[in-house]
Amino acid sequence: MTLFGKFIRRFTSLFLLICIFTLMFTTSASAQEPPVTTLYFDPTALTIDTNVTSIGVMNLSVANGVDIFAFDLFVQYDPALLYVSQVSLGDFLGGGLFCMDQVNDPGLVHYSCTRFGVDTGVSGSGVLLELTFEALGQGGDTILSLTGSELYNWPDALPVDLSLENGAVSVRPFSTYLPLILTASGQGMEAMP
């Protein structure tokens, strides 16, 4: 085999090796899936210290949303510990929303909204709802369950593949502190006849 033939043979082997590595890295980079859309509470866990206040606020937020057009949210909690006194819309979907009235059965908030008069969804991350919880005076812990909650995309109005991250609220009980009063009488030693 000539020197030129050896050069071509090695060059071809090297070229094929580079092509294989390039293909592997390109395939693995393009095979990465987009981030999962997540529905979560912020903060994830809330402590209401009733010695300070009986009220706590949590946001129900979305992360990595793609063309979100509507939501149907369920928040379930222990009604012996908490009451939801207020629900406010976040700014993620923008203005011009058509919403179903808040349903606040003991232990359940159900809230649904859709964009109205627009032909696009919203992508990104942001707040859907702001929930104000009031402690009822009893201490304990409760999970804030999102079971059954859905986000819907544009233009198909189909449910989005969604990761639901439940939250939690801890209520610390009302504490009453009484002062300790000591009285001193007959201090010292006295001889009794």
C-alpha positions in Angstrom: 0.0 0.0 0.0 1.3 3.4 -0.9 1.9 6.2 1.4 -1.0 8.1 -0.1 -3.3 5.1 0.3 -2.4 4.8 4.0 -3.1 8.5 4.4 -6.5 8.2 2.8 -7.3 5.2 4.9 -6.4 6.9 8.2 -8.1 10.1 7.1 -11.3 8.2 6.3 -11.2 6.4 9.6 -10.7 9.6 11.5 -13.4 11.3 9.5 -15.9 8.5 10.3 -15.0 8.7 14.0 -15.6 12.5 14.0 -18.9 12.0 12.2 -20.1 9.4 14.7 -19.2 11.6 17.7 -20.8 14.6 16.2 -24.0 12.6 15.5 -24.1 11.2 19.0 -23.8 14.7 20.6 -26.2 16.2 18.2 -28.8 13.5 18.8 -28.5 13.7 22.6 -28.8 17.5 22.6 -31.8 17.4 20.3 -33.4 14.5 22.2 -33.6 16.6 25.4 -37.3 17.2 26.2 -38.5 20.6 27.0 -39.0 21.4 30.7 -42.1 20.0 32.3 -44.9 22.5 33.1 -45.3 22.6 36.8 -48.1 23.9 39.1 -46.8 24.7 42.5 -47.3 26.8 45.7 -44.9 29.7 46.6 -43.9 29.3 49.3 -44.1 25.5 49.2 -44.7 25.4 53.0 -46.3 28.1 55.1 -46.3 28.4 58.9 -48.9 30.6 60.5 -47.8 31.5 64.0 -51.0 32.6 65.7 -49.1 34.5 68.3 -48.2 36.9 65.6 -51.1 36.7 63.1 -53.8 34.3 62.1 -53.4 35.1 58.4 -51.0 33.6 55.8 -50.7 34.2 52.0 -49.5 31.7 49.3 -49.3 32.0 45.6 -50.4 29.2 43.2 -47.9 29.5 40.3 -47.0 27.9 37.0 -43.5 27.3 35.8 -42.5 26.5 32.2 -45.9 27.0 30.7 -46.3 26.8 26.9 -49.3 28.5 25.3 -51.5 28.3 28.4 -55.0 29.6 27.7 -57.1 28.5 30.6 -57.0 26.8 34.0 -59.3 24.7 36.3 -57.8 24.7 39.8 -58.7 22.7 42.8 -57.1 23.3 46.2 -58.1 21.0 49.0 -57.1 21.5 52.7 -58.2 20.6 56.2 -61.2 22.8 57.1 -60.7 22.2 60.8 -57.4 24.2 60.6 -57.9 26.8 57.9 -60.4 29.0 56.0 -59.7 30.7 52.7 -60.8 34.3 53.2 -59.7 35.7 49.8 -58.7 34.5 46.4 -57.1 37.0 44.0 -56.2 36.5 40.3 -52.5 36.6 39.5 -51.2 38.3 36.4 -49.9 35.3 34.4 -52.8 35.1 31.9 -53.1 38.9 31.7 -56.4 40.8 31.6 -59.6 40.1 29.9 -60.3 36.8 31.6 -63.6 35.0 32.0 -63.7 33.3 35.3 -66.0 31.0 37.2 -66.8 32.3 40.7 -64.7 31.0 43.5 -66.3 28.0 45.2 -65.2 27.9 48.8 -66.8 24.9 50.3 -65.1 24.0 53.6 -61.8 22.4 52.6 -62.0 23.2 48.9 -61.3 26.1 46.6 -62.3 25.6 43.0 -61.4 28.4 40.5 -61.5 28.4 36.7 -60.5 31.0 34.2 -60.0 31.3 30.4 -58.6 34.1 28.3 -61.4 35.9 26.5 -61.2 37.9 23.2 -57.6 36.8 22.3 -56.3 34.1 20.0 -53.0 33.2 21.8 -51.9 31.4 24.9 -49.2 32.6 27.4 -45.8 31.0 27.8 -43.4 31.3 30.7 -43.8 31.4 34.5 -46.0 33.4 36.8 -48.8 33.6 39.4 -52.2 32.2 38.7 -53.9 32.8 42.1 -53.1 34.4 45.4 -54.7 32.6 48.3 -55.2 34.1 51.8 -55.6 31.5 54.5 -56.9 32.2 58.0 -56.1 29.9 60.9 -59.1 28.9 62.9 -57.3 28.7 66.3 -56.5 25.0 66.3 -52.9 23.9 65.8 -51.9 21.3 63.3 -50.6 20.6 59.7 -52.4 20.2 56.5 -51.5 19.4 52.9 -52.7 21.7 50.1 -53.6 19.2 47.5 -53.9 20.1 43.8 -55.5 16.8 42.7 -57.7 17.3 39.7 -56.1 20.7 38.7 -55.6 21.3 34.9 -54.0 23.8 32.6 -55.2 24.0 29.0 -53.3 25.1 25.9 -54.0 27.1 22.8 -55.3 26.5 20.2 -56.4 22.9 20.9 -57.8 23.6 24.4 -56.3 20.2 25.6 -55.0 19.5 29.0 -51.2 20.2 29.3 -48.9 17.5 30.6 -48.5 18.8 34.1 -46.5 18.2 37.3 -48.5 19.0 40.4 -46.5 20.0 43.5 -48.7 20.1 46.6 -48.1 22.6 49.3 -48.4 22.5 53.1 -49.6 24.8 55.9 -48.6 24.4 59.6 -50.7 26.3 62.2 -49.1 26.9 65.5 -51.7 27.1 68.3 -52.7 30.1 70.2 -50.6 30.1 73.4 -51.5 31.8 76.6 -48.7 32.7 79.0 -49.6 33.5 82.6 -47.2 35.4 84.8 -45.8 33.5 87.7 -46.5 35.5 90.9 -44.5 34.6 94.0 -45.3 36.0 97.3 -42.9 36.0 100.2 -44.1 35.9 103.7 -42.4 34.9 106.9 -39.0 35.1 105.3 -36.1 34.4 107.7 -35.9 32.3 110.8 -37.8 33.0 113.9 -37.7 31.2 117.2 -41.0 30.0 118.4 -41.6 30.0 122.2 
